[in-house]
């Protein structure tokens, strides 16, 4: 859950996960209630805080992010 100055939204983000477990924002997925680039920027800024499982291959996952007003 994100608390901040962006309007409330649910963002389903496609994330490319490296074998080392680092995520990179790819695009908005179906079901996102907003696709403004400000949400993508916020997600990109937060991704370094998320540790994905390590693997022997790269993968694409969909991660839901809930934005709420402070």
ROFI-97764 format. One record per residue (C-alpha): residue in one letter; x, y, z. Coordinates in nm, 4 decimals, padded with zeros to 6 digits. Layout:
(rec A, (X, Y, Z)) ...
***
This chain:
(rec X, (00.0000, 00.0000, 00.0000)) (rec X, (00.1302, 00.3421, -00.0971)) (rec X, (00.0398, 00.6480, 00.1050)) (rec X, (00.1020, 00.9752, -00.0703)) (rec X, (-00.0228, 01.2615, -00.2811)) (rec X, (-00.1480, 01.0613, -00.5794)) (rec X, (-00.5216, 00.9989, -00.6102)) (rec X, (-00.6397, 00.6587, -00.4836)) (rec X, (-00.5877, 00.3823, -00.7390)) (rec X, (-00.5191, 00.0131, -00.7744)) (rec X, (-00.2336, -00.0538, -01.0126)) (rec X, (-00.1595, -00.3996, -01.1463)) (rec X, (00.1997, -00.3663, -01.2569)) (rec X, (00.3868, -00.6075, -01.4801)) (rec X, (00.7298, -00.6474, -01.3249)) (rec X, (01.0321, -00.8129, -01.4853)) (rec X, (01.2227, -01.0011, -01.2147)) (rec X, (01.5909, -01.0761, -01.2709)) (rec X, (01.7484, -01.4046, -01.1591)) (rec X, (01.8988, -01.2034, -00.8700)) (rec X, (01.5493, -01.1067, -00.7488)) (rec X, (01.5471, -00.7426, -00.8625)) (rec X, (01.2286, -00.6034, -01.0154)) (rec X, (01.1871, -00.3595, -01.3038)) (rec X, (00.8554, -00.1961, -01.3977)) (rec X, (00.7466, -00.3033, -01.7476)) (rec X, (00.3891, -00.1762, -01.7957)) (rec X, (00.0427, -00.1524, -01.6476)) (rec X, (-00.1581, -00.4737, -01.6569)) (rec X, (-00.5315, -00.5324, -01.6995)) (rec X, (-00.7437, -00.4171, -01.4093)) (rec X, (-00.5405, -00.1058, -01.3283)) (rec X, (-00.7717, 00.1809, -01.2365)) (rec X, (-00.5248, 00.4458, -01.3613)) (rec X, (-00.2297, 00.4388, -01.6014)) (rec X, (-00.0812, 00.7833, -01.5389)) (rec X, (00.2981, 00.7889, -01.5597)) (rec X, (00.3148, 00.9272, -01.2031)) (rec X, (00.2081, 00.5849, -01.0747)) (rec X, (00.4769, 00.4144, -01.2820)) (rec X, (00.7356, 00.6546, -01.1394)) (rec X, (00.6218, 00.5816, -00.7831)) (rec X, (00.6406, 00.2059, -00.8441)) (rec X, (00.9864, 00.2351, -01.0035)) (rec X, (01.1024, 00.4265, -00.6983)) (rec X, (00.9652, 00.1645, -00.4601)) (rec X, (01.0821, -00.1507, -00.6411)) (rec X, (01.4363, -00.1445, -00.4944)) (rec X, (01.2680, -00.2027, -00.1543)) (rec X, (01.1082, -00.5278, -00.2697)) (rec X, (01.3081, -00.8509, -00.2667)) (rec X, (01.1709, -01.1044, -00.5110)) (rec X, (01.2677, -01.4707, -00.4958)) (rec X, (01.5956, -01.5556, -00.6664)) (rec X, (01.5752, -01.7982, -00.9570)) (rec X, (01.7781, -01.9441, -01.2397)) (rec X, (01.5809, -01.7416, -01.4961)) (rec X, (01.4152, -01.4057, -01.5600)) (rec X, (01.0378, -01.3892, -01.5180)) (rec X, (00.7449, -01.1515, -01.5574)) (rec X, (00.4987, -01.1213, -01.2685)) (rec X, (00.1966, -00.9016, -01.1985)) (rec X, (00.2055, -00.7202, -00.8654)) (rec X, (-00.0942, -00.5224, -00.7302)) (rec X, (-00.0132, -00.1828, -00.5760)) (rec X, (-00.2808, 00.0038, -00.3800)) (rec X, (-00.2420, 00.3808, -00.3661)) (rec X, (-00.4216, 00.5609, -00.0820)) (rec X, (-00.4327, 00.9290, 00.0123)) (rec X, (-00.2540, 01.0269, 00.3347)) 
***
